[in-house]
């Protein structure tokens, strides 16, 4: 399985702002307990995919499966892999 592995440190300030606007939450709170995960995952997938495909839409990000979305957060050193 191909790992897309996303590094939060690679986000530009514009990307952080865009994620915060989409989710309505601070970047620091995105994955906190009680925060809506679907909206956060959708926003992050949108930003990551848009880097390689400028025509990728937020609606398309919403069609990504949980399996693919979760693959963005799997570390190369993850013992489950």
MMTF fields as JSON, N, C-alpha, C and O atoms, coordinates in Angstrom:
{
  "mmtfVersion": "1.0.0",
  "mmtfProducer": "UNKNOWN",
  "numBonds": 323,
  "numAtoms": 324,
  "numGroups": 81,
  "numChains": 1,
  "numModels": 1,
  "chainsPerModel": [1],
  "groupsPerChain": [81],
  "chainIdList": ["A"],
  "bondAtomList": [4, 2, 8, 6, 12, 10, 16, 14, 20, 18, 24, 22, 28, 26, 32, 30, 36, 34, 40, 38, 44, 42, 48, 46, 52, 50, 56, 54, 60, 58, 64, 62, 68, 66, 72, 70, 76, 74, 80, 78, 84, 82, 88, 86, 92, 90, 96, 94, 100, 98, 104, 102, 108, 106, 112, 110, 116, 114, 120, 118, 124, 122, 128, 126, 132, 130, 136, 134, 140, 138, 144, 142, 148, 146, 152, 150, 156, 154, 160, 158, 164, 162, 168, 166, 172, 170, 176, 174, 180, 178, 184, 182, 188, 186, 192, 190, 196, 194, 200, 198, 204, 202, 208, 206, 212, 210, 216, 214, 220, 218, 224, 222, 228, 226, 232, 230, 236, 234, 240, 238, 244, 242, 248, 246, 252, 250, 256, 254, 260, 258, 264, 262, 268, 266, 272, 270, 276, 274, 280, 278, 284, 282, 288, 286, 292, 290, 296, 294, 300, 298, 304, 302, 308, 306, 312, 310, 316, 314, 320, 318],
  "bondOrderList": [1, 1, 1, 1, 1, 1, 1, 1, 1, 1, 1, 1, 1, 1, 1, 1, 1, 1, 1, 1, 1, 1, 1, 1, 1, 1, 1, 1, 1, 1, 1, 1, 1, 1, 1, 1, 1, 1, 1, 1, 1, 1, 1, 1, 1, 1, 1, 1, 1, 1, 1, 1, 1, 1, 1, 1, 1, 1, 1, 1, 1, 1, 1, 1, 1, 1, 1, 1, 1, 1, 1, 1, 1, 1, 1, 1, 1, 1, 1, 1],
  "groupList": [{"groupName": "UNK", "atomNameList": ["N", "CA", "C", "O"], "elementList": ["N", "C", "C", "O"], "formalChargeList": [0, 0, 0, 0], "bondAtomList": [1, 0, 2, 1, 3, 2], "bondOrderList": [1, 1, 2], "singleLetterCode": "X", "chemCompType": "L-PEPTIDE LINKING"}],
  "groupTypeList": [0, 0, 0, 0, 0, 0, 0, 0, 0, 0, 0, 0, 0, 0, 0, 0, 0, 0, 0, 0, 0, 0, 0, 0, 0, 0, 0, 0, 0, 0, 0, 0, 0, 0, 0, 0, 0, 0, 0, 0, 0, 0, 0, 0, 0, 0, 0, 0, 0, 0, 0, 0, 0, 0, 0, 0, 0, 0, 0, 0, 0, 0, 0, 0, 0, 0, 0, 0, 0, 0, 0, 0, 0, 0, 0, 0, 0, 0, 0, 0, 0],
  "groupIdList": [1, 2, 3, 4, 5, 6, 7, 8, 9, 10, 11, 12, 13, 14, 15, 16, 17, 18, 19, 20, 21, 22, 23, 24, 25, 26, 27, 28, 29, 30, 31, 32, 33, 34, 35, 36, 37, 38, 39, 40, 41, 42, 43, 44, 45, 46, 47, 48, 49, 50, 51, 52, 53, 54, 55, 56, 57, 58, 59, 60, 61, 62, 63, 64, 65, 66, 67, 68, 69, 70, 71, 72, 73, 74, 75, 76, 77, 78, 79, 80, 81],
  "secStructList": [7, 7, 7, 7, 7, 7, 7, 4, 4, 4, 7, 7, 2, 2, 2, 2, 2, 2, 2, 2, 2, 2, 2, 1, 1, 7, 4, 4, 4, 6, 6, 1, 6, 6, 1, 7, 2, 2, 2, 2, 2, 2, 2, 2, 2, 2, 2, 2, 2, 2, 2, 2, 7, 6, 6, 7, 7, 2, 2, 2, 2, 6, 6, 1, 7, 2, 2, 2, 2, 2, 2, 6, 6, 7, 7, 6, 6, 7, 6, 6, 7],
  "xCoordList": [0.835, 0.0, 0.875, 1.847, 0.53, 1.273, 0.891, -0.289, 1.893, 1.645, 1.861, 2.924, 0.852, 0.929, 1.587, 2.048, 1.64, 2.239, 2.331, 3.122, 1.522, 1.429, 2.202, 2.079, 2.992, 3.784, 3.187, 3.265, 2.59, 1.974, 2.963, 2.577, 4.221, 5.236, 5.45, 6.028, 4.996, 5.175, 4.097, 4.189, 3.082, 2.015, 2.534, 3.326, 2.082, 2.376, 1.357, 0.338, 1.626, 0.683, -0.638, -1.697, -0.592, -1.828, -2.639, -3.866, -1.956, -2.645, -3.261, -4.382, -2.531, -3.066, -4.325, -5.341, -4.252, -5.409, -6.591, -7.729, -6.326, -7.401, -8.052, -9.276, -7.242, -7.769, -8.618, -9.701, -8.133, -8.881, -10.203, -11.212, -10.199, -11.436, -12.44, -13.634, -11.967, -12.859, -13.438, -14.631, -12.594, -13.031, -13.672, -14.467, -13.337, -13.835, -13.131, -13.608, -11.992, -11.211, -9.759, -9.269, -9.088, -7.654, -6.93, -7.382, -5.837, -5.043, -4.614, -4.486, -4.394, -3.983, -5.086, -4.805, -6.328, -7.465, -8.062, -8.988, -7.554, -8.177, -8.47, -9.571, -7.522, -7.701, -7.937, -7.803, -8.288, -8.613, -9.88, -10.73, -9.998, -11.222, -12.396, -12.307, -13.484, -14.689, -14.782, -15.851, -13.698, -13.721, -14.215, -13.896, -14.99, -15.451, -14.27, -13.507, -14.123, -12.981, -13.195, -12.242, -14.427, -14.699, -14.299, -13.658, -14.679, -14.364, -12.854, -12.31, -12.183, -10.723, -10.018, -9.129, -10.411, -9.794, -10.041, -9.134, -11.249, -11.614, -10.751, -10.261, -10.57, -9.769, -8.31, -7.69, -7.767, -6.36, -6.166, -5.215, -7.068, -6.99, -7.07, -6.327, -7.972, -8.118, -6.792, -6.362, -6.155, -4.891, -3.795, -3.073, -3.675, -2.617, -2.811, -1.862, -4.017, -4.277, -4.149, -3.726, -4.52, -4.452, -3.004, -2.756, -2.07, -0.659, -0.246, 0.492, -0.717, -0.328, -1.374, -1.078, -2.591, -3.661, -4.422, -5.355, -4.042, -4.677, -6.189, -6.887, -6.696, -8.127, -8.908, -10.13, -8.217, -8.878, -9.8, -9.414, -11.02, -12.015, -12.288, -11.967, -12.879, -13.281, -14.327, -14.35, -15.181, -16.19, -15.532, -15.981, -14.478, -13.752, -13.096, -13.041, -12.602, -11.988, -13.008, -12.66, -14.254, -15.316, -15.642, -16.305, -15.194, -15.441, -14.33, -14.441, -13.266, -12.14, -12.583, -13.263, -12.207, -12.581, -11.782, -10.72, -12.303, -11.584, -10.249, -9.27, -10.201, -8.952, -7.883, -6.756, -8.239, -7.271, -6.927, -5.762, -7.934, -7.685, -6.731, -5.795, -6.971, -6.101, -4.684, -3.739, -4.518, -3.177, -2.294, -1.068, -2.9, -2.122, -1.427, -0.475, -1.907, -1.393, -0.607, -0.312, -0.268, 0.504, 1.978, 2.426, 2.704, 4.144, 4.866, 4.409, 5.971, 6.79, 7.288, 7.594, 7.376, 7.858, 6.723, 6.96, 5.496, 4.337, 4.44, 4.547, 4.41, 4.567, 3.43, 3.586, 2.293, 1.166, 1.403, 0.747, 2.306, 2.571, 3.478, 3.81],
  "yCoordList": [-1.188, 0.0, 1.246, 1.332, 2.192, 3.433, 4.326, 4.515, 4.868, 5.765, 7.192, 7.531, 8.028, 9.427, 10.248, 11.359, 9.741, 10.324, 11.85, 12.42, 12.485, 13.932, 14.483, 13.981, 15.505, 16.158, 17.54, 18.431, 17.717, 19.0, 20.157, 21.288, 19.878, 20.935, 21.484, 22.559, 20.765, 21.219, 22.21, 22.78, 22.418, 23.352, 24.779, 25.225, 25.48, 26.908, 27.638, 27.062, 28.874, 29.654, 29.825, 29.823, 29.972, 30.065, 28.771, 28.812, 27.628, 26.345, 26.19, 25.7, 26.606, 26.56, 27.418, 26.993, 28.619, 29.514, 28.892, 28.977, 28.275, 27.658, 26.505, 26.373, 25.678, 24.576, 25.136, 24.622, 26.18, 26.782, 27.394, 27.314, 27.998, 28.565, 27.463, 27.612, 26.37, 25.26, 24.611, 24.314, 24.389, 23.651, 24.532, 24.049, 25.807, 26.685, 26.453, 26.889, 25.764, 25.466, 25.855, 25.938, 26.089, 26.342, 25.08, 23.972, 25.23, 24.086, 23.224, 22.006, 23.846, 23.123, 22.231, 21.257, 22.553, 21.825, 20.803, 20.081, 20.73, 19.901, 18.47, 17.974, 17.807, 16.399, 16.144, 15.015, 17.201, 17.041, 16.213, 16.176, 15.56, 14.836, 15.793, 16.921, 15.341, 16.144, 17.033, 17.569, 17.198, 17.998, 17.129, 15.941, 17.701, 16.939, 16.477, 17.299, 15.18, 14.625, 14.659, 14.847, 14.481, 14.457, 15.748, 15.734, 16.859, 18.165, 18.402, 18.936, 18.005, 18.175, 17.321, 17.803, 16.053, 15.164, 15.681, 15.69, 16.103, 16.623, 17.838, 17.943, 18.744, 19.946, 19.598, 20.165, 18.671, 18.294, 17.575, 17.859, 16.644, 15.939, 16.937, 16.829, 17.908, 18.943, 19.668, 19.836, 20.094, 20.834, 19.956, 20.396, 18.724, 17.825, 17.518, 17.606, 17.161, 16.798, 18.009, 17.88, 19.188, 20.401, 20.764, 21.426, 20.341, 20.604, 19.988, 20.604, 18.782, 18.112, 18.259, 18.005, 18.666, 18.847, 20.119, 20.079, 21.242, 22.52, 22.544, 23.41, 21.614, 21.56, 20.704, 20.597, 20.092, 19.239, 20.107, 21.194, 19.62, 20.418, 19.878, 18.735, 20.728, 20.327, 19.217, 18.317, 19.287, 18.249, 16.9, 15.871, 16.896, 15.661, 15.119, 13.906, 16.009, 15.572, 14.841, 13.91, 15.254, 14.612, 13.209, 12.454, 12.846, 11.516, 10.518, 9.341, 10.974, 10.1, 9.14, 9.549, 7.883, 6.887, 7.098, 7.72, 6.577, 6.648, 5.914, 6.332, 4.836, 4.084, 4.972, 5.036, 5.656, 6.543, 7.729, 8.116, 8.31, 9.449, 9.063, 9.801, 7.904, 7.451, 7.184, 7.315, 6.811, 6.526, 7.768, 7.655, 8.945, 10.181, 10.391, 11.165, 9.699, 9.915, 8.726, 8.664, 7.791, 6.614, 6.934, 7.318, 6.777, 7.018, 5.833, 4.696, 6.089, 5.014, 4.09, 2.928, 4.581, 3.783, 3.15, 2.565, 3.261, 2.713, 1.183, 0.535, 0.605, -0.845, -1.622, -2.816, -0.994, -1.684, -1.914, -2.766, -1.193, -1.307, -2.467, -2.718],
  "zCoordList": [0.0, 0.0, 0.0, 0.751, -0.833, -0.907, 0.261, 0.554, 0.918, 2.036, 1.574, 1.053, 1.764, 1.384, 2.475, 2.213, 3.665, 4.859, 4.821, 4.069, 5.631, 5.677, 6.858, 7.975, 6.617, 7.647, 7.922, 7.077, 9.109, 9.452, 9.374, 9.079, 9.634, 9.609, 8.197, 8.036, 7.182, 5.805, 5.368, 4.281, 6.2, 5.849, 5.75, 6.58, 4.734, 4.658, 5.534, 5.915, 5.846, 6.643, 5.904, 6.531, 4.596, 3.807, 3.91, 3.998, 3.9, 4.024, 5.413, 5.548, 6.439, 7.807, 7.888, 8.438, 7.342, 7.362, 6.622, 7.084, 5.487, 4.711, 5.484, 5.486, 6.134, 6.951, 8.091, 8.371, 8.744, 9.854, 9.374, 10.074, 8.195, 7.651, 7.32, 7.581, 6.752, 6.393, 7.638, 7.691, 8.644, 9.824, 10.892, 11.699, 10.904, 11.952, 13.276, 14.324, 13.231, 14.439, 14.239, 13.113, 15.341, 15.327, 14.871, 15.158, 14.181, 13.719, 14.908, 14.777, 16.061, 17.262, 17.817, 18.515, 17.514, 18.068, 17.109, 17.479, 15.897, 14.86, 15.273, 15.032, 15.88, 16.182, 17.668, 18.139, 18.407, 19.834, 20.001, 19.111, 21.13, 21.445, 21.406, 21.888, 20.835, 20.766, 19.535, 19.245, 18.814, 17.589, 16.429, 16.377, 15.498, 14.332, 13.481, 12.972, 13.331, 12.597, 11.084, 10.328, 10.643, 9.206, 8.523, 7.473, 9.122, 8.55, 8.543, 7.576, 9.621, 9.698, 8.655, 7.953, 8.552, 7.563, 6.149, 5.317, 5.89, 4.572, 4.213, 3.089, 5.162, 4.915, 4.642, 3.742, 5.418, 5.238, 3.905, 3.177, 3.586, 2.311, 1.16, 0.185, 1.276, 0.252, 0.02, -1.121, 1.098, 0.989, 0.376, -0.518, 0.855, 0.37, -1.11, -1.889, -1.502, -2.902, -3.829, -4.978, -3.316, -4.131, -4.481, -5.489, -3.668, -3.964, -5.299, -6.068, -5.571, -6.817, -7.919, -9.087, -7.563, -8.538, -8.192, -7.39, -8.782, -8.45, -8.705, -8.177, -9.496, -9.793, -8.805, -8.912, -7.842, -6.853, -5.996, -5.564, -5.752, -5.033, -3.624, -3.298, -2.822, -1.478, -1.554, -0.715, -2.554, -2.746, -3.042, -2.537, -3.853, -4.143, -2.879, -2.674, -2.039, -0.781, 0.075, 0.801, -0.005, 0.749, 0.268, 0.98, -0.914, -1.471, -1.152, -1.496, -0.501, -0.143, 0.96, 1.901, 0.848, 1.863, 3.148, 3.137, 4.241, 5.518, 5.428, 6.047, 4.671, 4.512, 3.891, 4.384, 2.807, 2.161, 3.058, 3.153, 3.718, 4.603, 5.725, 6.036, 6.331, 7.421, 6.948, 7.727, 5.68, 5.164, 5.15, 5.132, 5.16, 5.186, 6.532, 6.634, 7.555, 8.9, 9.433, 10.627, 8.57, 8.963, 8.797, 7.716, 9.849, 9.827, 9.209, 9.324, 8.565, 8.008, 9.101, 8.832, 10.325, 11.461, 12.258, 13.315, 11.764, 12.45, 12.517, 11.476, 13.702, 13.817, 13.176, 12.923, 12.901, 12.273, 10.802, 10.204, 10.207, 8.766, 8.478, 7.32]
}
